[in-house]
Amino acid sequence: MESLTRIRTLTTWNGSQTGHAVWAEEAQDAPAPALRGRVLFTDLDGTLLDADTYRYDAARPALDQLRERSIPVIICTGKTRAEVEPLRAELGNHDPFIIENGGALYIPEGYFKVPLPGSSSRDGYRVIEMGVPYPRLRHALRRIEEQVGVSLVGFADMTVEDIVKVTGLAHCDAERARQREYDEPFLIKNSPMALQMTLQEVREAAQRLGLTVMSNGRFFHLVGGTDKGRACRVLIDCYHKERGAISTAGIGDSPSDIPMFKVVNWPFLVERPGGGHAEGFEVEGLTRVPGIGPAGWAEAVKKLLRPIPFQHGPFIVQPLPPFMC
Ligand SMILES: [Mg+2]
């Protein structure tokens, strides 16, 4: 049994040679071995969660498989901490998480033994803040609005009922979505015809203020000083220091996930509502998996865990340059 388990470990998610697949299949009834050197990052909206219903039924078996193998699932989302915490509790997820498009990392106290420079203690977490505080973003949104001469409607300008109407979130979830700290989602009040040109002007005005505008689903997002990739990088460095060589994967659905895709070894893009993948960008090693949202998520995990080695994309983990911890 020991050798089968070892072989199975060798033939999953590490790009090792084919030839052991039969052994691995025979070992299917063996307890899933813990894969300590693997870390999975995931977007939520439109990826693990269905873009309209926010359900993740199709991904449940894949989540169970990851849990059986003790593979950390790092939520990396534009959502707020208030939105992520109930979902983590529901999933039984005890891993670190990244909120508001890289605005901050929340690491459960004691999760890593390595020191976490730049972190502070808050409600049972070590928190590493990377984004620009929300009041500054709100102020900047008004300045951009003046400069471009277009109406920009941020979350703070909307009532909870407005947010429910636009997002389809339940009332309590919309309230949680409004508790923002590092990222202001906004809509541009303009005709669809003029939107692209206006968006370009908004982006340029934000850039002059040292901020960035990202497109992510229904809203544009005003953020500063960070992105999902920078936050993932900090965590990857922590895992690397604590566990040695690691292999990382990331699953997303939109251009806001590109920074995350660029820092993981195995990036996966799921299909969007209506079918088809987000277009207009290329990332080295990106695998476009079939399946919308959580169905695509399950496909990506299947590819990562299947006994026959997954041959696409890089698998050799390069030591990361030191970042923050
Ligand atoms: Mg998404």
py3Dmol code that shows the C-alpha trace and the ligand (Angstrom):
import py3Dmol

protein = """\
ATOM      1  CA  MET A   1       0.000   0.000   0.000  1.00  0.00           C
ATOM      2  CA  GLU A   2       2.832   2.302   0.872  1.00  0.00           C
ATOM      3  CA  SER A   3       4.378   2.063  -2.585  1.00  0.00           C
ATOM      4  CA  LEU A   4       1.014   2.590  -4.280  1.00  0.00           C
ATOM      5  CA  THR A   5       0.393   5.668  -2.239  1.00  0.00           C
ATOM      6  CA  ARG A   6       3.830   6.956  -3.038  1.00  0.00           C
ATOM      7  CA  ILE A   7       3.325   6.364  -6.750  1.00  0.00           C
ATOM      8  CA  ARG A   8      -0.029   8.023  -6.643  1.00  0.00           C
ATOM      9  CA  THR A   9       1.497  11.018  -4.980  1.00  0.00           C
ATOM     10  CA  LEU A  10       4.157  11.172  -7.609  1.00  0.00           C
ATOM     11  CA  THR A  11       1.688  11.041 -10.442  1.00  0.00           C
ATOM     12  CA  THR A  12      -0.589  13.846  -9.375  1.00  0.00           C
ATOM     13  CA  TRP A  13      -0.179  17.570  -9.817  1.00  0.00           C
ATOM     14  CA  ASN A  14       3.558  17.455 -10.243  1.00  0.00           C
ATOM     15  CA  GLY A  15       3.950  16.661 -13.921  1.00  0.00           C
ATOM     16  CA  SER A  16       5.936  13.491 -13.265  1.00  0.00           C
ATOM     17  CA  GLN A  17       6.331  10.877 -15.972  1.00  0.00           C
ATOM     18  CA  THR A  18       3.499   8.820 -17.379  1.00  0.00           C
ATOM     19  CA  GLY A  19       3.665   5.075 -16.868  1.00  0.00           C
ATOM     20  CA  HIS A  20       2.446   4.992 -13.278  1.00  0.00           C
ATOM     21  CA  ALA A  21      -1.143   5.742 -14.193  1.00  0.00           C
ATOM     22  CA  VAL A  22      -2.219   2.095 -14.007  1.00  0.00           C
ATOM     23  CA  TRP A  23      -0.718   1.789 -10.558  1.00  0.00           C
ATOM     24  CA  ALA A  24      -2.426   4.951  -9.562  1.00  0.00           C
ATOM     25  CA  GLU A  25      -5.778   3.694 -10.795  1.00  0.00           C
ATOM     26  CA  GLU A  26      -5.331   0.500  -8.804  1.00  0.00           C
ATOM     27  CA  ALA A  27      -4.684   2.622  -5.780  1.00  0.00           C
ATOM     28  CA  GLN A  28      -7.920   4.552  -6.150  1.00  0.00           C
ATOM     29  CA  ASP A  29      -9.476   3.001  -3.054  1.00  0.00           C
ATOM     30  CA  ALA A  30      -6.486   3.895  -0.926  1.00  0.00           C
ATOM     31  CA  PRO A  31      -6.875   6.892   1.353  1.00  0.00           C
ATOM     32  CA  ALA A  32      -5.972  10.064  -0.489  1.00  0.00           C
ATOM     33  CA  PRO A  33      -2.475  11.084   0.519  1.00  0.00           C
ATOM     34  CA  ALA A  34      -1.876  14.554   1.879  1.00  0.00           C
ATOM     35  CA  LEU A  35      -0.199  16.715  -0.745  1.00  0.00           C
ATOM     36  CA  ARG A  36       1.658  19.152   1.425  1.00  0.00           C
ATOM     37  CA  GLY A  37       3.411  20.950  -1.388  1.00  0.00           C
ATOM     38  CA  ARG A  38       0.281  22.136  -3.220  1.00  0.00           C
ATOM     39  CA  VAL A  39      -1.656  25.338  -2.803  1.00  0.00           C
ATOM     40  CA  LEU A  40      -4.759  26.325  -4.760  1.00  0.00           C
ATOM     41  CA  PHE A  41      -5.880  29.946  -5.149  1.00  0.00           C
ATOM     42  CA  THR A  42      -9.407  30.639  -6.299  1.00  0.00           C
ATOM     43  CA  ASP A  43     -11.556  33.542  -7.331  1.00  0.00           C
ATOM     44  CA  LEU A  44     -15.168  33.398  -6.098  1.00  0.00           C
ATOM     45  CA  ASP A  45     -17.733  35.234  -8.253  1.00  0.00           C
ATOM     46  CA  GLY A  46     -18.186  33.482 -11.584  1.00  0.00           C
ATOM     47  CA  THR A  47     -15.550  30.918 -10.621  1.00  0.00           C
ATOM     48  CA  LEU A  48     -16.145  28.851  -7.489  1.00  0.00           C
ATOM     49  CA  LEU A  49     -19.531  30.571  -7.131  1.00  0.00           C
ATOM     50  CA  ASP A  50     -22.060  30.714  -9.947  1.00  0.00           C
ATOM     51  CA  ALA A  51     -22.231  34.277 -11.288  1.00  0.00           C
ATOM     52  CA  ASP A  52     -26.003  34.497 -10.845  1.00  0.00           C
ATOM     53  CA  THR A  53     -26.995  32.114  -8.053  1.00  0.00           C
ATOM     54  CA  TYR A  54     -23.746  32.284  -6.024  1.00  0.00           C
ATOM     55  CA  ARG A  55     -24.045  28.519  -5.501  1.00  0.00           C
ATOM     56  CA  TYR A  56     -21.174  26.065  -5.756  1.00  0.00           C
ATOM     57  CA  ASP A  57     -22.916  22.675  -5.888  1.00  0.00           C
ATOM     58  CA  ALA A  58     -20.977  21.527  -8.960  1.00  0.00           C
ATOM     59  CA  ALA A  59     -17.690  22.130  -7.145  1.00  0.00           C
ATOM     60  CA  ARG A  60     -18.543  20.308  -3.910  1.00  0.00           C
ATOM     61  CA  PRO A  61     -16.982  16.924  -4.791  1.00  0.00           C
ATOM     62  CA  ALA A  62     -13.809  18.672  -5.956  1.00  0.00           C
ATOM     63  CA  LEU A  63     -13.679  20.681  -2.720  1.00  0.00           C
ATOM     64  CA  ASP A  64     -13.984  17.417  -0.773  1.00  0.00           C
ATOM     65  CA  GLN A  65     -11.135  15.893  -2.761  1.00  0.00           C
ATOM     66  CA  LEU A  66      -8.895  18.845  -1.975  1.00  0.00           C
ATOM     67  CA  ARG A  67      -9.793  18.663   1.717  1.00  0.00           C
ATOM     68  CA  GLU A  68      -9.002  14.920   1.793  1.00  0.00           C
ATOM     69  CA  ARG A  69      -5.570  15.746   0.414  1.00  0.00           C
ATOM     70  CA  SER A  70      -5.037  18.661   2.852  1.00  0.00           C
ATOM     71  CA  ILE A  71      -4.512  21.065  -0.040  1.00  0.00           C
ATOM     72  CA  PRO A  72      -5.092  24.640   1.094  1.00  0.00           C
ATOM     73  CA  VAL A  73      -7.792  26.474  -0.853  1.00  0.00           C
ATOM     74  CA  ILE A  74      -7.021  30.168  -0.722  1.00  0.00           C
ATOM     75  CA  ILE A  75      -9.990  32.368  -1.517  1.00  0.00           C
ATOM     76  CA  CYS A  76      -8.723  35.317  -3.561  1.00  0.00           C
ATOM     77  CA  THR A  77     -11.611  37.586  -4.342  1.00  0.00           C
ATOM     78  CA  GLY A  78     -12.982  41.068  -4.852  1.00  0.00           C
ATOM     79  CA  LYS A  79     -15.428  40.362  -2.029  1.00  0.00           C
ATOM     80  CA  THR A  80     -15.173  41.886   1.435  1.00  0.00           C
ATOM     81  CA  ARG A  81     -14.078  40.134   4.600  1.00  0.00           C
ATOM     82  CA  ALA A  82     -17.697  40.327   5.810  1.00  0.00           C
ATOM     83  CA  GLU A  83     -18.771  38.328   2.746  1.00  0.00           C
ATOM     84  CA  VAL A  84     -15.921  35.815   2.795  1.00  0.00           C
ATOM     85  CA  GLU A  85     -16.121  34.802   6.458  1.00  0.00           C
ATOM     86  CA  PRO A  86     -19.586  33.155   6.333  1.00  0.00           C
ATOM     87  CA  LEU A  87     -18.611  31.303   3.152  1.00  0.00           C
ATOM     88  CA  ARG A  88     -15.388  30.029   4.754  1.00  0.00           C
ATOM     89  CA  ALA A  89     -17.399  28.817   7.730  1.00  0.00           C
ATOM     90  CA  GLU A  90     -19.838  27.054   5.380  1.00  0.00           C
ATOM     91  CA  LEU A  91     -16.980  25.437   3.467  1.00  0.00           C
ATOM     92  CA  GLY A  92     -15.100  24.489   6.627  1.00  0.00           C
ATOM     93  CA  ASN A  93     -12.171  26.413   5.189  1.00  0.00           C
ATOM     94  CA  HIS A  94      -9.467  27.355   7.703  1.00  0.00           C
ATOM     95  CA  ASP A  95      -6.867  28.677   5.257  1.00  0.00           C
ATOM     96  CA  PRO A  96      -5.729  32.270   4.738  1.00  0.00           C
ATOM     97  CA  PHE A  97      -7.784  34.422   2.381  1.00  0.00           C
ATOM     98  CA  ILE A  98      -7.372  37.512   0.225  1.00  0.00           C
ATOM     99  CA  ILE A  99     -10.099  40.143   0.069  1.00  0.00           C
ATOM    100  CA  GLU A 100     -11.046  43.092  -2.125  1.00  0.00           C
ATOM    101  CA  ASN A 101      -8.768  42.300  -5.061  1.00  0.00           C
ATOM    102  CA  GLY A 102      -5.613  42.023  -2.993  1.00  0.00           C
ATOM    103  CA  GLY A 103      -6.481  44.812  -0.534  1.00  0.00           C
ATOM    104  CA  ALA A 104      -5.552  42.661   2.449  1.00  0.00           C
ATOM    105  CA  LEU A 105      -4.492  39.166   3.456  1.00  0.00           C
ATOM    106  CA  TYR A 106      -6.105  37.499   6.426  1.00  0.00           C
ATOM    107  CA  ILE A 107      -4.029  34.685   7.911  1.00  0.00           C
ATOM    108  CA  PRO A 108      -5.468  32.722  10.843  1.00  0.00           C
ATOM    109  CA  GLU A 109      -3.336  33.319  13.933  1.00  0.00           C
ATOM    110  CA  GLY A 110      -0.740  30.528  14.261  1.00  0.00           C
ATOM    111  CA  TYR A 111      -1.274  29.209  10.693  1.00  0.00           C
ATOM    112  CA  PHE A 112       2.329  29.938   9.759  1.00  0.00           C
ATOM    113  CA  LYS A 113       5.248  29.559  12.128  1.00  0.00           C
ATOM    114  CA  VAL A 114       7.419  31.878  10.018  1.00  0.00           C
ATOM    115  CA  PRO A 115       7.319  35.517  11.063  1.00  0.00           C
ATOM    116  CA  LEU A 116       4.940  37.757   9.137  1.00  0.00           C
ATOM    117  CA  PRO A 117       6.577  41.183   8.940  1.00  0.00           C
ATOM    118  CA  GLY A 118       4.193  44.031   8.299  1.00  0.00           C
ATOM    119  CA  SER A 119       1.248  42.137   9.764  1.00  0.00           C
ATOM    120  CA  SER A 120      -0.965  43.228  12.597  1.00  0.00           C
ATOM    121  CA  SER A 121      -3.214  41.258  14.896  1.00  0.00           C
ATOM    122  CA  ARG A 122      -6.969  41.533  14.388  1.00  0.00           C
ATOM    123  CA  ASP A 123      -9.827  39.276  15.543  1.00  0.00           C
ATOM    124  CA  GLY A 124      -7.803  36.058  15.543  1.00  0.00           C
ATOM    125  CA  TYR A 125      -5.940  36.807  12.309  1.00  0.00           C
ATOM    126  CA  ARG A 126      -2.599  38.203  11.265  1.00  0.00           C
ATOM    127  CA  VAL A 127      -3.578  40.853   8.721  1.00  0.00           C
ATOM    128  CA  ILE A 128      -1.323  42.225   6.007  1.00  0.00           C
ATOM    129  CA  GLU A 129      -2.836  45.343   4.478  1.00  0.00           C
ATOM    130  CA  MET A 130      -1.756  46.062   0.918  1.00  0.00           C
ATOM    131  CA  GLY A 131      -4.440  48.340  -0.481  1.00  0.00           C
ATOM    132  CA  VAL A 132      -5.404  51.994  -0.221  1.00  0.00           C
ATOM    133  CA  PRO A 133      -7.913  52.731   2.564  1.00  0.00           C
ATOM    134  CA  TYR A 134     -11.509  53.076   1.439  1.00  0.00           C
ATOM    135  CA  PRO A 135     -12.050  56.754   2.384  1.00  0.00           C
ATOM    136  CA  ARG A 136      -9.224  57.715   0.023  1.00  0.00           C
ATOM    137  CA  LEU A 137     -10.798  55.701  -2.788  1.00  0.00           C
ATOM    138  CA  ARG A 138     -14.123  57.406  -2.247  1.00  0.00           C
ATOM    139  CA  HIS A 139     -12.497  60.814  -2.399  1.00  0.00           C
ATOM    140  CA  ALA A 140     -10.643  59.800  -5.562  1.00  0.00           C
ATOM    141  CA  LEU A 141     -13.837  58.567  -7.228  1.00  0.00           C
ATOM    142  CA  ARG A 142     -15.358  62.032  -6.882  1.00  0.00           C
ATOM    143  CA  ARG A 143     -12.233  63.656  -8.311  1.00  0.00           C
ATOM    144  CA  ILE A 144     -12.208  61.288 -11.291  1.00  0.00           C
ATOM    145  CA  GLU A 145     -15.878  62.018 -11.853  1.00  0.00           C
ATOM    146  CA  GLU A 146     -15.153  65.762 -11.982  1.00  0.00           C
ATOM    147  CA  GLN A 147     -12.169  65.345 -14.269  1.00  0.00           C
ATOM    148  CA  VAL A 148     -13.896  63.069 -16.793  1.00  0.00           C
ATOM    149  CA  GLY A 149     -17.300  64.752 -16.533  1.00  0.00           C
ATOM    150  CA  VAL A 150     -19.274  61.563 -16.143  1.00  0.00           C
ATOM    151  CA  SER A 151     -21.377  60.166 -13.330  1.00  0.00           C
ATOM    152  CA  LEU A 152     -19.680  57.330 -11.415  1.00  0.00           C
ATOM    153  CA  VAL A 153     -21.890  55.442  -8.993  1.00  0.00           C
ATOM    154  CA  GLY A 154     -19.964  53.633  -6.271  1.00  0.00           C
ATOM    155  CA  PHE A 155     -21.233  51.108  -3.729  1.00  0.00           C
ATOM    156  CA  ALA A 156     -21.326  53.802  -1.083  1.00  0.00           C
ATOM    157  CA  ASP A 157     -23.647  55.853  -3.354  1.00  0.00           C
ATOM    158  CA  MET A 158     -26.058  52.938  -3.599  1.00  0.00           C
ATOM    159  CA  THR A 159     -28.561  51.681  -1.075  1.00  0.00           C
ATOM    160  CA  VAL A 160     -28.539  48.041  -0.080  1.00  0.00           C
ATOM    161  CA  GLU A 161     -31.691  47.642  -2.196  1.00  0.00           C
ATOM    162  CA  ASP A 162     -29.862  49.108  -5.225  1.00  0.00           C
ATOM    163  CA  ILE A 163     -27.063  46.588  -4.738  1.00  0.00           C
ATOM    164  CA  VAL A 164     -29.564  43.738  -4.434  1.00  0.00           C
ATOM    165  CA  LYS A 165     -31.151  44.864  -7.707  1.00  0.00           C
ATOM    166  CA  VAL A 166     -27.865  45.049  -9.636  1.00  0.00           C
ATOM    167  CA  THR A 167     -26.127  41.988  -8.198  1.00  0.00           C
ATOM    168  CA  GLY A 168     -28.948  39.606  -7.347  1.00  0.00           C
ATOM    169  CA  LEU A 169     -27.396  39.155  -3.900  1.00  0.00           C
ATOM    170  CA  ALA A 170     -29.632  38.399  -0.941  1.00  0.00           C
ATOM    171  CA  HIS A 171     -30.268  41.451   1.258  1.00  0.00           C
ATOM    172  CA  CYS A 172     -27.932  40.296   4.057  1.00  0.00           C
ATOM    173  CA  ASP A 173     -25.175  39.494   1.519  1.00  0.00           C
ATOM    174  CA  ALA A 174     -25.579  42.915  -0.107  1.00  0.00           C
ATOM    175  CA  GLU A 175     -25.110  44.492   3.337  1.00  0.00           C
ATOM    176  CA  ARG A 176     -21.898  42.511   3.765  1.00  0.00           C
ATOM    177  CA  ALA A 177     -20.754  43.502   0.267  1.00  0.00           C
ATOM    178  CA  ARG A 178     -21.114  47.137   1.247  1.00  0.00           C
ATOM    179  CA  GLN A 179     -18.656  46.820   4.174  1.00  0.00           C
ATOM    180  CA  ARG A 180     -15.708  47.791   2.035  1.00  0.00           C
ATOM    181  CA  GLU A 181     -12.162  48.583   3.153  1.00  0.00           C
ATOM    182  CA  TYR A 182      -9.856  48.680   0.093  1.00  0.00           C
ATOM    183  CA  ASP A 183     -11.866  48.521  -3.142  1.00  0.00           C
ATOM    184  CA  GLU A 184     -14.737  50.621  -4.482  1.00  0.00           C
ATOM    185  CA  PRO A 185     -16.895  48.894  -7.098  1.00  0.00           C
ATOM    186  CA  PHE A 186     -18.606  51.415  -9.362  1.00  0.00           C
ATOM    187  CA  LEU A 187     -20.781  51.773 -12.441  1.00  0.00           C
ATOM    188  CA  ILE A 188     -20.317  54.348 -15.195  1.00  0.00           C
ATOM    189  CA  LYS A 189     -23.522  56.157 -16.095  1.00  0.00           C
ATOM    190  CA  ASN A 190     -23.075  56.437 -19.815  1.00  0.00           C
ATOM    191  CA  SER A 191     -24.454  55.003 -23.011  1.00  0.00           C
ATOM    192  CA  PRO A 192     -23.023  51.590 -23.940  1.00  0.00           C
ATOM    193  CA  MET A 193     -21.733  53.173 -27.184  1.00  0.00           C
ATOM    194  CA  ALA A 194     -19.579  55.704 -25.316  1.00  0.00           C
ATOM    195  CA  LEU A 195     -18.565  53.359 -22.512  1.00  0.00           C
ATOM    196  CA  GLN A 196     -15.217  52.191 -23.869  1.00  0.00           C
ATOM    197  CA  MET A 197     -13.983  55.713 -24.504  1.00  0.00           C
ATOM    198  CA  THR A 198     -15.210  56.908 -21.116  1.00  0.00           C
ATOM    199  CA  LEU A 199     -13.631  53.920 -19.415  1.00  0.00           C
ATOM    200  CA  GLN A 200     -10.282  54.796 -20.956  1.00  0.00           C
ATOM    201  CA  GLU A 201     -10.561  58.357 -19.621  1.00  0.00           C
ATOM    202  CA  VAL A 202     -11.567  57.054 -16.187  1.00  0.00           C
ATOM    203  CA  ARG A 203      -8.590  54.705 -16.172  1.00  0.00           C
ATOM    204  CA  GLU A 204      -6.220  57.542 -17.073  1.00  0.00           C
ATOM    205  CA  ALA A 205      -7.659  59.853 -14.424  1.00  0.00           C
ATOM    206  CA  ALA A 206      -7.301  57.068 -11.823  1.00  0.00           C
ATOM    207  CA  GLN A 207      -3.735  56.458 -12.913  1.00  0.00           C
ATOM    208  CA  ARG A 208      -2.890  60.141 -12.375  1.00  0.00           C
ATOM    209  CA  LEU A 209      -4.033  59.654  -8.774  1.00  0.00           C
ATOM    210  CA  GLY A 210      -1.883  56.540  -8.404  1.00  0.00           C
ATOM    211  CA  LEU A 211      -4.876  54.205  -8.550  1.00  0.00           C
ATOM    212  CA  THR A 212      -6.067  51.441 -10.871  1.00  0.00           C
ATOM    213  CA  VAL A 213      -9.411  50.576 -12.435  1.00  0.00           C
ATOM    214  CA  MET A 214     -10.187  46.906 -12.953  1.00  0.00           C
ATOM    215  CA  SER A 215     -13.051  45.278 -14.831  1.00  0.00           C
ATOM    216  CA  ASN A 216     -14.602  42.445 -12.907  1.00  0.00           C
ATOM    217  CA  GLY A 217     -18.047  41.163 -13.738  1.00  0.00           C
ATOM    218  CA  ARG A 218     -20.843  43.685 -13.314  1.00  0.00           C
ATOM    219  CA  PHE A 219     -18.728  46.467 -11.846  1.00  0.00           C
ATOM    220  CA  PHE A 220     -15.528  48.347 -12.416  1.00  0.00           C
ATOM    221  CA  HIS A 221     -13.298  48.476  -9.356  1.00  0.00           C
ATOM    222  CA  LEU A 222     -11.176  51.357  -8.125  1.00  0.00           C
ATOM    223  CA  VAL A 223      -8.195  50.029  -6.181  1.00  0.00           C
ATOM    224  CA  GLY A 224      -4.774  51.259  -5.247  1.00  0.00           C
ATOM    225  CA  GLY A 225      -1.345  49.835  -4.718  1.00  0.00           C
ATOM    226  CA  THR A 226      -2.129  46.199  -5.145  1.00  0.00           C
ATOM    227  CA  ASP A 227      -3.788  43.423  -7.096  1.00  0.00           C
ATOM    228  CA  LYS A 228      -4.584  39.768  -6.547  1.00  0.00           C
ATOM    229  CA  GLY A 229      -1.160  38.696  -7.815  1.00  0.00           C
ATOM    230  CA  ARG A 230       0.796  40.751  -5.289  1.00  0.00           C
ATOM    231  CA  ALA A 231      -1.261  39.356  -2.441  1.00  0.00           C
ATOM    232  CA  CYS A 232      -0.922  35.775  -3.732  1.00  0.00           C
ATOM    233  CA  ARG A 233       2.787  36.288  -4.006  1.00  0.00           C
ATOM    234  CA  VAL A 234       3.086  37.150  -0.321  1.00  0.00           C
ATOM    235  CA  LEU A 235       1.252  33.975   0.617  1.00  0.00           C
ATOM    236  CA  ILE A 236       3.235  31.824  -1.807  1.00  0.00           C
ATOM    237  CA  ASP A 237       6.388  33.140  -0.198  1.00  0.00           C
ATOM    238  CA  CYS A 238       5.051  32.251   3.266  1.00  0.00           C
ATOM    239  CA  TYR A 239       4.194  28.693   2.161  1.00  0.00           C
ATOM    240  CA  HIS A 240       7.548  28.374   0.458  1.00  0.00           C
ATOM    241  CA  LYS A 241       9.403  29.416   3.588  1.00  0.00           C
ATOM    242  CA  GLU A 242       7.371  27.125   5.757  1.00  0.00           C
ATOM    243  CA  ARG A 243       7.084  24.054   3.530  1.00  0.00           C
ATOM    244  CA  GLY A 244       9.922  24.284   1.020  1.00  0.00           C
ATOM    245  CA  ALA A 245       9.207  23.767  -2.684  1.00  0.00           C
ATOM    246  CA  ILE A 246       5.541  24.176  -3.479  1.00  0.00           C
ATOM    247  CA  SER A 247       3.389  23.946  -6.569  1.00  0.00           C
ATOM    248  CA  THR A 248       0.585  26.445  -6.996  1.00  0.00           C
ATOM    249  CA  ALA A 249      -2.566  26.619  -9.085  1.00  0.00           C
ATOM    250  CA  GLY A 250      -5.094  29.410  -9.605  1.00  0.00           C
ATOM    251  CA  ILE A 251      -8.644  29.335 -10.948  1.00  0.00           C
ATOM    252  CA  GLY A 252     -10.461  32.431 -12.193  1.00  0.00           C
ATOM    253  CA  ASP A 253     -12.894  33.716 -14.796  1.00  0.00           C
ATOM    254  CA  SER A 254     -12.008  37.288 -15.696  1.00  0.00           C
ATOM    255  CA  PRO A 255      -9.234  39.770 -16.496  1.00  0.00           C
ATOM    256  CA  SER A 256      -9.083  40.761 -12.815  1.00  0.00           C
ATOM    257  CA  ASP A 257      -7.618  37.290 -12.230  1.00  0.00           C
ATOM    258  CA  ILE A 258      -4.691  37.842 -14.613  1.00  0.00           C
ATOM    259  CA  PRO A 259      -2.324  39.015 -11.842  1.00  0.00           C
ATOM    260  CA  MET A 260      -3.160  35.832  -9.902  1.00  0.00           C
ATOM    261  CA  PHE A 261      -2.669  33.686 -13.009  1.00  0.00           C
ATOM    262  CA  LYS A 262       0.773  35.189 -13.531  1.00  0.00           C
ATOM    263  CA  VAL A 263       2.141  34.146 -10.141  1.00  0.00           C
ATOM    264  CA  VAL A 264       0.906  30.547 -10.026  1.00  0.00           C
ATOM    265  CA  ASN A 265       2.332  27.513 -11.788  1.00  0.00           C
ATOM    266  CA  TRP A 266      -1.014  26.256 -13.073  1.00  0.00           C
ATOM    267  CA  PRO A 267      -3.504  28.936 -14.107  1.00  0.00           C
ATOM    268  CA  PHE A 268      -7.027  27.880 -15.154  1.00  0.00           C
ATOM    269  CA  LEU A 269      -9.755  29.969 -16.766  1.00  0.00           C
ATOM    270  CA  VAL A 270     -13.358  28.792 -16.432  1.00  0.00           C
ATOM    271  CA  GLU A 271     -16.178  29.693 -18.813  1.00  0.00           C
ATOM    272  CA  ARG A 272     -18.457  32.652 -18.203  1.00  0.00           C
ATOM    273  CA  PRO A 273     -22.273  32.662 -18.078  1.00  0.00           C
ATOM    274  CA  GLY A 274     -23.673  31.822 -21.504  1.00  0.00           C
ATOM    275  CA  GLY A 275     -20.551  29.799 -22.350  1.00  0.00           C
ATOM    276  CA  GLY A 276     -17.134  30.715 -23.696  1.00  0.00           C
ATOM    277  CA  HIS A 277     -14.085  32.119 -21.955  1.00  0.00           C
ATOM    278  CA  ALA A 278     -13.211  35.736 -21.292  1.00  0.00           C
ATOM    279  CA  GLU A 279     -11.182  37.014 -24.227  1.00  0.00           C
ATOM    280  CA  GLY A 280      -8.610  39.651 -24.970  1.00  0.00           C
ATOM    281  CA  PHE A 281      -5.688  38.419 -22.899  1.00  0.00           C
ATOM    282  CA  GLU A 282      -3.022  35.786 -22.923  1.00  0.00           C
ATOM    283  CA  VAL A 283      -1.212  34.325 -19.947  1.00  0.00           C
ATOM    284  CA  GLU A 284       1.587  31.823 -20.365  1.00  0.00           C
ATOM    285  CA  GLY A 285       0.476  28.308 -19.471  1.00  0.00           C
ATOM    286  CA  LEU A 286      -3.191  29.291 -19.088  1.00  0.00           C
ATOM    287  CA  THR A 287      -5.573  26.352 -19.472  1.00  0.00           C
ATOM    288  CA  ARG A 288      -9.108  27.176 -20.575  1.00  0.00           C
ATOM    289  CA  VAL A 289     -11.274  24.524 -18.955  1.00  0.00           C
ATOM    290  CA  PRO A 290     -14.733  23.581 -20.195  1.00  0.00           C
ATOM    291  CA  GLY A 291     -17.585  24.432 -17.840  1.00  0.00           C
ATOM    292  CA  ILE A 292     -19.208  27.611 -16.579  1.00  0.00           C
ATOM    293  CA  GLY A 293     -18.205  28.837 -13.112  1.00  0.00           C
ATOM    294  CA  PRO A 294     -18.201  26.028 -10.521  1.00  0.00           C
ATOM    295  CA  ALA A 295     -18.544  23.331 -13.219  1.00  0.00           C
ATOM    296  CA  GLY A 296     -15.319  24.606 -14.797  1.00  0.00           C
ATOM    297  CA  TRP A 297     -13.779  24.835 -11.329  1.00  0.00           C
ATOM    298  CA  ALA A 298     -14.448  21.125 -10.808  1.00  0.00           C
ATOM    299  CA  GLU A 299     -12.880  20.396 -14.205  1.00  0.00           C
ATOM    300  CA  ALA A 300      -9.739  22.307 -13.273  1.00  0.00           C
ATOM    301  CA  VAL A 301      -9.376  20.374 -10.009  1.00  0.00           C
ATOM    302  CA  LYS A 302      -9.986  17.134 -11.887  1.00  0.00           C
ATOM    303  CA  LYS A 303      -7.102  17.971 -14.205  1.00  0.00           C
ATOM    304  CA  LEU A 304      -4.875  18.798 -11.242  1.00  0.00           C
ATOM    305  CA  LEU A 305      -5.653  15.622  -9.320  1.00  0.00           C
ATOM    306  CA  ARG A 306      -6.032  13.073 -12.070  1.00  0.00           C
ATOM    307  CA  PRO A 307      -3.638  10.126 -11.868  1.00  0.00           C
ATOM    308  CA  ILE A 308      -2.301  10.730 -15.366  1.00  0.00           C
ATOM    309  CA  PRO A 309       0.047  13.677 -15.054  1.00  0.00           C
ATOM    310  CA  PHE A 310      -1.250  16.963 -16.291  1.00  0.00           C
ATOM    311  CA  GLN A 311       1.304  17.969 -18.884  1.00  0.00           C
ATOM    312  CA  HIS A 312       0.373  21.525 -19.759  1.00  0.00           C
ATOM    313  CA  GLY A 313       1.984  24.476 -18.133  1.00  0.00           C
ATOM    314  CA  PRO A 314       5.123  24.757 -16.044  1.00  0.00           C
ATOM    315  CA  PHE A 315       5.446  22.573 -12.982  1.00  0.00           C
ATOM    316  CA  ILE A 316       8.906  23.181 -11.648  1.00  0.00           C
ATOM    317  CA  VAL A 317       8.582  25.492  -8.730  1.00  0.00           C
ATOM    318  CA  GLN A 318      11.118  28.239  -8.821  1.00  0.00           C
ATOM    319  CA  PRO A 319      12.117  29.680  -5.471  1.00  0.00           C
ATOM    320  CA  LEU A 320      10.352  32.989  -5.204  1.00  0.00           C
ATOM    321  CA  PRO A 321      12.236  36.165  -4.480  1.00  0.00           C
ATOM    322  CA  PRO A 322      11.606  37.375  -0.963  1.00  0.00           C
ATOM    323  CA  PHE A 323       8.627  39.654  -0.723  1.00  0.00           C
ATOM    324  CA  MET A 324       7.109  40.428   2.617  1.00  0.00           C
ATOM    325  CA  CYS A 325       7.456  37.428   4.859  1.00  0.00           C
TER     326      CYS A 325
END
"""
ligand_1 = """\
1
MG
Mg -14.714 36.469 -10.943
"""
view = py3Dmol.view(width=600, height=400)
view.addModel(protein, "pdb")
view.setStyle({"model": 0}, {"cartoon": {"style": "trace"}})
view.addModel(ligand_1, "xyz")
view.setStyle({"model": 1}, {"stick": {}})
view.zoomTo()
view.show()
